[in-house]
Amino acid sequence: MKICIVSSSGGHLTEVQMLRPAYAQFEHFFVLNFKVALMDQMIGRTYFIKHSERDLKFFINLVESFKILWKERPDIILSTGAGPAVPVSLMGRYFFSCKIIFIETMAAVYKPSLTGRIMYKFADHFYYQWPYLSKYYPRGIFGGSFV
């Protein structure tokens, strides 16, 4: 099994790194939307796509995502959110039959994030970390905080 781990830099990347025990034993690679200093386990396993803020670069991200996924052929796409989650997941789901696992950011306490609202519509497994979000994500799974 091969896992594509998608994240923006900053807090989302910190969250996905906290999940490392769940994916470390599997072949995996990362897709980020901003060049950052990489942790040792990410060196040689990380692709960077353009940073998009809900603009036309989203379409560039779709093309970049397709190229990465064509090369890597993952089985699963795992994301904790923000910018690159949507284009990579769309390409993975509809062109490569990837299973999508999305974990709503822990920063979304009282209302869902924009990425969470979009990903909820097509993720195979959707998790949220605060019980208040259950009314927004009735098919989602309350997983509690992984911190």
N, C-alpha and C positions, 0 to 999 in steps of 0.2 A: 504494500500500500504506500502511496506517495501523497504527501500533503503539501498544498500550497497555502502558506500563511500570509495573509494580506493585512496590512496595517498602514495607517499614517504614522508619522514619527511623533514623538512626545508621549503623552499619556496612553494612547492606544497601543503603542509599541510596548510600553511597560506592562500593560495588561496582558498582551499576548505572550510576553516573556514569562509572566507568572504561570502560564499554562504549559510551560516547557515539559514538565513531567508527563503530560498527557500525549505529547507528540515526539519527544526526543528519541524514542526507540524506533520510530518510523523514518523512512527517507522523507526529507522535507526541504523546502526552499522558501524564501521570503520574497514578497513584492512590497516595496515601499514607495511612497510618492515624494520623498524629500531625502536628499543625501544627508546622512548622519554618520557619526562615528559608529562603526559596527562592533558588536560584541564578538569575541573570538568564534563562537559557534555560528555566526552569521557570515563570516568572511568566506567568499567563494560560493555562497549559496543565496546571494541576494541580488534581485533585479530592482532597478529604479525606473519608475514611470514619471511622467510630467505631473507636477502639482496642479490640480484643477480645483477651482472654487465654483462649482456649478456654472461653468462657462463652456465655451466651445472646445476647450482642451479635453472635455469629457470624451469627445469623439476620437481624439488622438489616443486617449487612454484605452478606448475599446480596441483600436488597432494594436497598440503596444501589448495589451493583455492577450489578444489573440496570438501574437507572435510568441510570447513567453509560454503560453499554455500549449501551443503547437509543439514547441521544443521539449517541454518538460512532461507533458501528459499526466497531470496529477489525477488522483481518484477523488480527492476531497479538497475543498477550499474552506479554510478556517479563518474567521475574521472577528475582531473585536470592534471594527468600525472605522468610520470616517471615509474620506474621499475615495481611495482606490477600491474599497470593498465592493461597490456597486458595479463598476465596469468589469472588474476581474470576475466577479461572480456571474454576471450576465453572460459573458463569453464562456465561462466554464460550464455553466448549466446548459445553455442552449446549443453550444457547438461541440462540447467535449463530454457531455453527460456526467459532469462532476456532481457529487453530493455537496451541498452547501451547509456549513455549520456556522451560525452567526450568534455571537454573544453580545447583547446590548451593553454598551459601555456602562461602567459603574457610575459615571458622572450623570447619567440619566436617572435621577431619583424619583421625581414627581411626574415627569412627562417624557414621552419618547423622543429620541433624537431623530433628525431627518433621515439619516442612514438607517436607523432601526425601523422606521415606518416603511421605508422602501424594501429593505431586506426581509421583513416579516412576510411580504407577499409571495416570495419565492424561495426562501430558505427551506431546506429539508428538515433542519433542526434549528429551532430558535430558542435561545435562553435569555432570560433577563435576571438582574441581580437584586432588584428591590420589589417587595410584595405589592407596593402601590401600583406598579405597572401592569398588574394582572388585568385590569379593566381595559387596557389598550391592546394587550396581547393575549386574548383568551385561549388561543391554540399554542401559545408559547409555554415554556417550562421555566418555572421559578427555580433557579439553581442556587440562590443566595450569593453572597459575595465570595469571590475566590481569593480575596486578599488575606 
